[in-house]
Amino acid sequence: MGTVQQLYLARGYTLNLLKKADEDAWDRQPEGFSNTIRWNAGHIYNLADYLLSQALESYEVQHREWAGYFKAGTSPSDWLELPPSEEELFAAMKDQGKFISELTDEQLGRAPDTPIEIGKFITLYTVDEVLSFLAWHEGIHAGLIDGLARVNR
């Protein structure tokens, strides 16, 4: 299975979890969890938005204004304004998934102008490597969304 299919599968799984989550559970942060369902969904979207824009000239950041809510190190307890709604996040994630599913083999093999460094130990040299990282990242946060949904029932 190629990376486009892996990320498409991960995105479908995440969207299904979000659809099934109780609406009032999106913003509950149980003890032991550092964030909420809304934050995890937005974080998945936000990181993909950023990395895709770094890796592909054809990808434009769609919701730059969301970064302050969802980038690493942020927390719902710090939000001073209302974050994007469930509907906005779901639609944006679905659209982003559609864009990813339409990437060609030629695009996957392309190298960004500058390799993308994530922390000290990860460097991504191709679009394919970016998608592989995003599939892994999404899987982690989808697991958190699943756990939060279960705890908040």
Buried (B, 14 or more C-beta within 10 A) or exposed (E): EEBBEBBBBBBEBBBEBBEEBEEEBBBBBEEEBEBBBBBBBBBBBBBBBBBBBBBBEEBEBBBEEBBBBBEEEBEBEEBEEEBBEBEBBBEBBEEBBEBBEEBEEEBBEBBBEEEBEBEEEEEBEBBBBBBBBBBEBBBEBBBBBBBBBEBBE
